[in-house]
Amino acid sequence: MGMVDLVHWTRAQVLSLPDDGTRRELIDGELVVTPSPAMRHQAIGAALFERLVGHVAAAGLGRGLSAPADLFGQFGQLAQPDLFVVPTRAVGDWDAVPTPSLVIEVLSPSTESYDRGSKFEQYRTLASLVDYLLIAQDRCHVEHYARQPDGRWLLTEARSLEETLRIASIECELALAEAY
């Protein structure tokens, strides 16, 4: 994980920091600063972005976006999901962006425990979130958490380029070969 500061931060304090390109997230008062993603991380993210954004727009399911993005201001948090889908085409201030139906995180050594832990815990509080994908960058491995009607999360894993995952929130089949 990135550098962690034990001071209880507020959203206003984080947003008042210099706009210097540093990637900052705020979860429950904890400021998390992470390094720039590796080239492999960016390549996987770009491939997913290209595949999913057009599908989401064509199907009229909202807008696909990527970090940097200061999401969850309405909860006093700041999250920077790698990729996400919101159910609107409108553009405006981050504070007005609806919470996402899909979040995708490409795992990095410095953020993997955070993405699996407190960040996912925060995401699970969002009633709108239906699908959460964790994409390994060092091997072919995708973990797909899908919210069930009773609120539980079902994990499906895919480990082969020949496998396909069904992403319900955006009515899409994703072949792992499209990401890797």
N, C-alpha and C positions, 0 to 999 in steps of 0.2 A: 504494500500500500504506500501511497505517497506520504509526505510529511504531515503529521497530525499535530495540531496545536490544542492544548488542554484548556484554553480560555473558552468560555461560552460565548460564541459569536451570534450576532443577529444578521438577518438578511440585509438590513440597511448598512451594517458595517462592511459586509463583504462587497456589496455593490459600490461602496464608496472607495474601495481600493483602486489603485491605478489600473486602467485598461491597457495592460502590458502583454496580453496574450497568454498569461498564466491561466491554466485550467483549474478552476476552483469549484468545489461543491460544498454544500452546507446541509448536513443531516443532523437534526436534533441538537443544534448548537455546536456541532463539531465541524471545523473547517478542514477540508481535505484538499491538499494541493498535489497534483499528479504531473509527471513529466509528459512531454509530447509523445503520442503513440508511435510505435515502430512502423516502418514501411509496410511490413506484412499485415499489421493491424489495419492500416489505412487502405491497403489493397482489398482486403476482405470487406471492409466497410463500404468502399466504393462500389464493389461488385454487387453487394446486397442493395445498396441505395439505387443503383441503376435498374436492378431487377424489380424492386418493390414499388418505387415511387411512381413509375408509369402505370403499373397495375392498379395501385390505389386511386390515382387520378382518373384513369379510364373507367373504373368501376364506380366512381362517384362516392368513394368511401372516406374522403377527407384529404389530408395532405401528409406526405411523408417528409420528414425533416431529419437533420443530423446536428450533432454538437459542432460548435458551441451553442448552447441554448440554456438560458436561466429559467428552467422549469420549476413549477410548484411554488411560486411566490405566494399564492393564496394560502399556503400552509406554513409560510415562514421558512421554507426550505429552498435550496438551490440544487438542482440535479442536472447533470450533463450526460444524458443517455447518448450512446453512439448513434443510434437510429431510433426513430419513433414515429408513430402515426397518430395524428389527432383527427377527430371527426368534423373537421371544418376546412374549407378552402380559404377562409378569411386570413388576412395578415394584419398584424398590429403589434402591440406591446406584448412582451412575454407574460406579463401578469394576466392578460386577457385570454391566453391560449388555454383551451380546454385540456383536461388531463388525458393522457394517451390511452388508446386501446391496445397498442402493441409497443413494447420496448425491446430493443436488441442491444446487447452489450457484447463487444468483441473483447475477449479476456486478454489482459496483459499481466505479466508477472507482478507489476507494482500495484495493480488494482483488483486482481482476481478475488481475493478474500473479501474485499469491500463490496464488489459487485454481487457476490454470492450471499453476503451477510447483511450488514445494516442497510445497504442500499436496496436490496431486494425486499427486506423487511418493510422499508418505507413504501416501496412500490406496491406491495400487497395491500396497503391500506386504501389504495385508489379503487373505488368501485368500478371505474371505467376500464381498468386494465384487465384484459382477457388473456393475452399471450405475452410471455417473457422468454426470450431466447438468449442463451449464453453460447457464444461461438468461440471455440478454441482457435488460436492462431498458430500453434506449434504442431498441430495434427488435425486430421479430419475428425471432428467431434462436436456435435451440437446437442445442447440440452434444451428442450422445449417444455416450459412449464405452462400448462393451460388451466385456467380457472374453470372449475366444474360448477354446474347449477347450484350445488349445495355449498359453494364457497371454498371447497378444498382445491388444492393445486395438484394436478396430475403431471408427472414427469415422464416424458418420452425422450429417449436418446437415439441419436443416429451417428454412426461411425464409419460410413462408407460413402464414397462419391456416387454410388448407384442408388442410395436411399433418398426418399422424399419425405418431407414433413408437411402436414396440413396445418395452415395457420388460419384458424377460424375467424379471427377478428377482421381479417382483410380478404377472406374467401379466396385463399391462394394456396397452391401447392408449390413448395420450394424444394428443388433438387439440390442436394449438397454440392454437386458439381458446379452449380451456378454461383456458389459462394467461394469455392476454393480454386 
